[in-house]
Amino acid sequence: MIDGILDAIENIFRNPLRSFLTMLGVIIGVFSVVTLVSIGEGAKKYINDQFSMLGTNILIVTPGGARTSGGPPMITDATHKLTYQDARAVRRLPSIAQAAPIIIGPASIKVGHRLRERTTIIGTTAEAQQIRSMYVQHGQFLPESEAQSGKNVCVIGQDTMEDLYPEGRRPLGEFLRINERPYRIIGIMERSGFGLGFNANDLVFIPIHAAQELFDTDELFEILVQSVSAQRLESATREVKALLRKRHDDQEDFTVTDQGQMLEAFENVLNILTYALGGIAAISLLVGGIGIMNIMLVTVGEKTREIGVRKAVGATRGSILWQFLVESVTVSAVGGAIGAGVGVGLALLLGWVFPSFPVQIRAWTLGVALGFATGVGIFFGVYPARKAARLDPIEALRYE
C-alpha cells in the first residue's frame, strides 16, 4: 500500500496540471460541503445563543389556534382578538412574573427634511424591556404610567438614530413625527442583535395605547409572557391557556408557544436547509469521481507495458488491481484534503468578516466530507483497476 501511495504521489507531481484538473471536482465538492455545513451549524449556534439570551422561561401568545390533527399543523383563525385587557389579566396569574402586550406595524418617520418611508413600530409596555433583555443606553424605556396614558413618547434604535441624526448627537427630548404625529424621544436603545423577530437597532418603541391610536386597532400582535422561573413554565402555560379560554368563551382560538418549541422549529428548518445544501454540493464530488475514472483509464493505457512486465514476473491480478485502486483513492483523498483545507479557510474567513455570525466547523463535517471523497475514489477507481488486472500479459508486452 505504501509503495502504491508513493507511486500515486509521484504521478501527481510528474503531471501537476493534469492531476490538479483531475482533483478539481473533488476539491470543489469537499470545500463546498465543509463551507455550507459550517455556515449552517453556525446559524444554529447563533439562534441558540439568541434564545439563551432571551431566557428559558418565555411564553409567546399569538392569535389563532394551532390545529395538529386532521392534516398538517396549521394556525386557524381567531374567533376573538387578543387585547390589552387579556395581557393585564395574564399578568395577574400566580406563575407569571411579567406580561407585555405587543402591537407591530410599519410607519413613516420624519425629522426635518429627513424621511424614512417604512420603519417598524413596536407598541408595548415597560415589561417588554426585561422580558426580551433589550435595554436603553441613554434615557429611559417606556414608563408604565406613560404606557397607560398613551402619551406620545418613543424610544429609538441605534440605526434609526444614525439615519435621522447623521451629525452624531443624542436627540433626547427632541421630537420626531411618526405618520405625521409628533413623538418626544425619551430613550435610545443600546446596540444589539435581533429582538422580537426584527433588527432591534432599527425599531421605534412607543406606548401600547399610542400604538392603538396610531394604527387604529385594539388587536394585539402577540403577548410576551415571562414565568416566575423556568421550572414553573409548564404551570404558567396551563394557567395562561385556562384564563384565555375563560375570557374567549371557552374557545382556544390562540396559541401559546414557549422558547423551546420555537428553537426546535428553527433548528429543524436549518437542519433541512443545511443537509439539502450539503447534498447539492456533494453532487460535484460525483462529477469529480467521473474525472478520476477518466484519468485512471488513461493511466492504465500509459502503463500497459508495465502491467505486462509485472505479470510476466509473477504479479497477480489482485496486486495489479490493488496498485490502480490505491492510486485512484490517493488522488481522491489528496483532492479531498485540499478541498477540506480550502473549506475550513473560507469558513474561518467568513467568521472573521462577519463576527456576529459565528461559523461552526465540526469534526464530523470534515470526516464525512473526506470519507465521501475517499469513497468516490474507490467507486470510480474499481473499473479502471479491474480493466488493468484483466489485461493479458502477452498482449500487454506487445502494446506500443
N, C-alpha and C positions, 0 to 999 in steps of 0.2 A: 504493500500500500504506500509506504514512504517513497519507494522508487517511482511509483505511478504519480504521486503528488508532485514530486520534484520534477519529473518529466513534463507534467502539465504546466507547472510554473515556468519552466524553461521555454516551453512553446509559447506561453503568453508573452514573455519578454522578447522572443525571437520575432514575433509578429504583433507588436503592440497595438497598431491601429486596428487590425482585423480582430484582435482579441477584445479591444475596447468596444467595437461595434457589436460584437457577439454578446458581450455582457450588458450592453446598454439597456435592453429591455428589462433585464433583471434588476439593474441599478435603479431605473425609474420606478419599477413596481415596488421594490422594497422601501425606497425613500418615501414614496407616496403613502404607502401603508403606515409607516412609522410616523410620518408627519401628521397625517389626518387623524390617526388614532390618538396621538399625543394631544392634539388640539381638542378632540372630543373628551378625553379624560380631564384635560384642563378645564373645559367648560363644566363638567360635572363637579369638579372640586370648587370652582368659582361659585356655582349655585349652592353647593353645600355650605360654603363659608358664609354666603349671604343669608341663608336661612338660619345658620347658627347665630349670626349677629342679631337676628330678629327675635331669637328666643324659641324655646320649645313649648311654650305654654300659650300660643296664639291660636285663636279661632277666627275664621272669616265667615260671616253670614251674608249670603247673597240671595237675591230674589229668585224664585223658581225652584221647584222641587226636582231632585235628582231621581230619575227613573232608571232602575237597574234590572228590571225584569221585562219579559216580553219583547226583547230586542236589545240592541246595543245601548250602553249607558248614554243618557241624554238629559238635558235640563228642560223641564216642562215650564209652561207659562205660569206666572204667579197670579193667583186669584186676588191676593191682597198685596199692597205695596209694603215695603219696609219703610218705616217712618222714624222721625226723630223721637217720637214717644216710645217706639219699640226699643230704640237704643237706650233711653233713660230707664226703661223697665228692666232691661237686661243688666244694666249697671248695678241694680239693687240686689241681684241674686247673691246668695251666700258664697258661692265658689268663684265669683267674678271679682277681680281686682279693679279693672277699668274697662270701659267700652267707649268707642269713638264712632259716631256716625260719619259717613263719607259720601259726599256728592262730587262728581268729577265731570268737567265739561270744558270745551275749548272756548277761548275768548281772545279778542284783540287787546293789546296793551299799548298805551301811548304815553310818552313823556316828551313834551315839547313837540319837535318835528320827528322824533324817532318813534317808529311804529313797528310792533311785532304783530303780524296778522293773526297768528294762531299759537296760543300758548295754553298749556294745560293748567286749569284752575282746580285746586282741591279745596272744597268746603268741608271743614271739620271742626273739632273742638280741641281743647288743650291736651286731652288724654292721648291724642294721636302721636304726640312727640315722644312720650315714654313707651307706648306700645311698639312703635316702629323704630325706636332708637335713632331718631332723626332730630338733631338739636341745632339751636341757633348759635351762631358765632358772635354776632353783635345784636344788641337789643333784646327783645323778648319774643316768645312764641305767642300764640293766641290766648289771651287770658280768658278764664271761664266766664267772668262777668260780661265781657265784650262779646263772647260767643253767644250768650243767651240773649243779649240785647240786639244782636245783629248789627253792631256798629261797623262802619266801613273802614276796617283796618286790614292790612295784609302783611305777609312775611314772604320775602322773595329768595330764590335760589341764587347761587353764585353766577351761573351762566346768564341768567336773566338780568342780574345787576350789571354784569360786564357789557351786555348788549345795549342796555338802556342808558348806562352811565359809563361810557368808554374812558372818560377822564380819570377814572380810578378812585373817586371819592365814595364815601358811605352815605347813602341818601336817607338816613334815618330821620323820620319826622317829615319828610317831603311827601308830595302827593303824586300818584300816577293814576291814569284813567284806564279802567277795565270796562270794555264795551261802553265807553264814554261816561262811566260813572267814576267819581273820584274816590280813591282809597289812600289812606295815610300809611306809609311804610313804618312798621314798628319793629321789624326784625329782619336779619339777613342770616340765612341758613349756612352752616358750615359745609365745606365741600365734602361730598360723599359719593357713593356709587348709585345703585338703583334702590328706590323705595316705593312702596305702593304700586309696583309694576311699571314705574316710569323713571326717567332720569331725574334723580332728586335735585340736581343742580339747575334744572330747567323748569321748576314748578313755581307756582304762586299759591300760597295758602291764604284763605280768607275764612272768617267765621261761618258756621253752618247756616245760620239764618240769613246772612248776607248772600250766601250761595243760593239759598232757596229763592230769594228775591231776584238775584242776577239771572238765574236760569228758569225762573217762573215754574218751580216744581217743589213738591213736598215729598217726592220719592227719593229714597237713598240708593246710591250705587251699591253700597255694602255697609256692614257694621264690623269694625275691628274689635275683637274681644280678647282680653288677657285674663287668664285664670290666676288664682292666687298662687299657684305653684304648678309645676309640670306634673306632679303626682295627682293633682285634682283635675286634670284636663278632661278625663272621661266623665267625671261627675258634672263638670261645667258644661260639657256638650249635652248631657241629658237634661240639665236644668234649662239651658237655652232653648232646646227643642220643645220641652214641655211648656215653657212660658209662651213661646211664639205660636205654638199650636192653639193654646188657650185664647190668645189675642186674635188669632186668624180663624176663628170659628171652627176649631178642631181640624184644620187643614194644614198639611205640611207642604205649603207652597213656597218653601225656602230651602236653602241648602247650607248646612254647617260643615265647614271643611277645616281640618287642622293642618298645621305646617308639615307634619309627617306625610300626610296624604298628598299634599301639593308637591313636596320634594320627591316622593316616589313617582308621581306622574311625570315630573320634569325629567327624572333620571331615565324612566322607561323610553321617553321620546328621544333623549340624547343617545341612549344605547342603540336604538334602532338606526338613528342617523349615522352614528359612528361606525357601526358594523356595515351598514349599507355602503358608505363612502369607502371604507376599507376594502370591501368586496369588489367595488368597482375598480379601485386602484390595483387590486391583485390581478385583474384581467391582463394588465401589461406584463405580469410575470409569465403568463401563458404565452404571450407574444414573444417574450424573451426566450422561453423554452424552445419555441419553434426555431428561433435563430441559432440556439445552441445545437439543436439536432441537425440543422442545415450545415453548420460549420464542422460538426463531427463527421458527417458523411464525406465532406471534402477531405478531412484529415485521414479517414480510412483510405480514400483513393491515393493520398500522398504517401501513406505508409504501407501500401500493398506489398511491395518487395520486402520491407522489414518484417511484415507479418509472415511472409513465405519463409524467410530465413529463420525466424523464431520457431515456426512449426517444424522446419526441417531438422532443427537441433533438439526437438523434443517438447516444445511448448504445447500445452493442452488448449482445448477450446476455452476452458474455464479461465486460464491465465490471460488469454488474448481478450476475452470478454471483460475480465476484470480491469485490464490495462485501459481500455477505452471508456469503461464506465467510470473509473476513478478520475480520468481526465475531464469527462463531462461534469461530474459532480464538483470537481475542483474549480472549473471555470464558473459554474453557477454560484458556488459558495463565495468565491472571491468577489464576484459581482454583487452578491447579497451583502457581504461585509462592507463594500464601498457604499452601496445604497443605504445601509443602516447608519454608517458614519455621516453621510450627507443628510439623512433624515433627522438624526439627532442634532446635527449642527443647525439645520433650518429651524427645528422646533425651539432650540435654545435662543436663536436669533429672534424669533417671533416673541418669545417670552421677554427678551431684553427690550425689544421695540415697544411692546405693549405690556408693561409690568403689572398693570391692574388685572390682566387676564392671564393667570398662571398656566403654563403648559406643563402637563404631567407626562414624563417619559417613564413608562412602566417596563420592567424587565421582561414580563410576559409578552409585550408587544414585539420587542427585539427577538425573543425566542421564536415566536410564531412566524414572524417575517423571514428570519434566517432558515427556520425549518421548512417553510413552504418553498423558499428558493432552492434549498438542497433537494427537496422532493421533486421540484421541476427538473433539476439536473438529472436525477435518477430516471424519472419517467421518460424524458426526451432523449436520454443517452442510451436507453436499452436497445432501441432498434439499430442505431449505428454500431453499437458494441456487438450485437448478435450477428450483424452482417459481416463484421470483421472476423468474428470467431468461426464463421461458416466458410470462409474462403478456402478453396482448395490449395494446398501448399505448392503443388506443381505449377498451377495456373498463376499463383501469386509470384513465384520466382521468374516466370516468363513475362510478367507485367512490365511494360515500359511506361 
